[in-house]
Amino acid sequence: MTQLIYFSSVSGNTHRFMEKLGREAKRLPLHTNDDTVLADEPFVLVLPTYGGGNGQGAVPKQVIKFLNVPENRALIRGVIVSGNTNFGVAYGLAGDIVAKKCNVPVLYKFELFGTPDDVTKVDKGLDQFWQQQPTHKAA
């Protein structure tokens, strides 16, 4: 069961976080002209926040393309977002935008590629989150 889909830019910060998390995950393509991923089960989306804090372009275009597929939007259950605290109130804004549009919770925010503490909290939090989902099936 994958349960995680993520986007990471060329900087690789989100990808490094996902590597540290060590869970099976599908990665969205780096380029918008590539075919997007199709979700086949409920998932949590992990994404970075773009931009310098003004909100413009906060959600990466690749994520927008992915969520414009109705079947993908129907299966999203939560959002985990990275950001930069230098953005002030716009820290993790992409997650807030996606969560509001898709009517799902922001489960966690971490800075850049996350700390070991962030990895531990997300790992435990995901286990708890999936156990609480009505469609969760025990392995």
Secondary structure by P-SEA (a helix, b strand, c coil): cccccccccccaaaaaaaaaaccbbbbcccccccbbbbbccbbbbbbbbbccccccccccaaaaaaaccaaaaaccccccbbbbcccccccaaaaaaaaaaacccccccccccccaaaaaaaaaaaaaaaaaccccccc
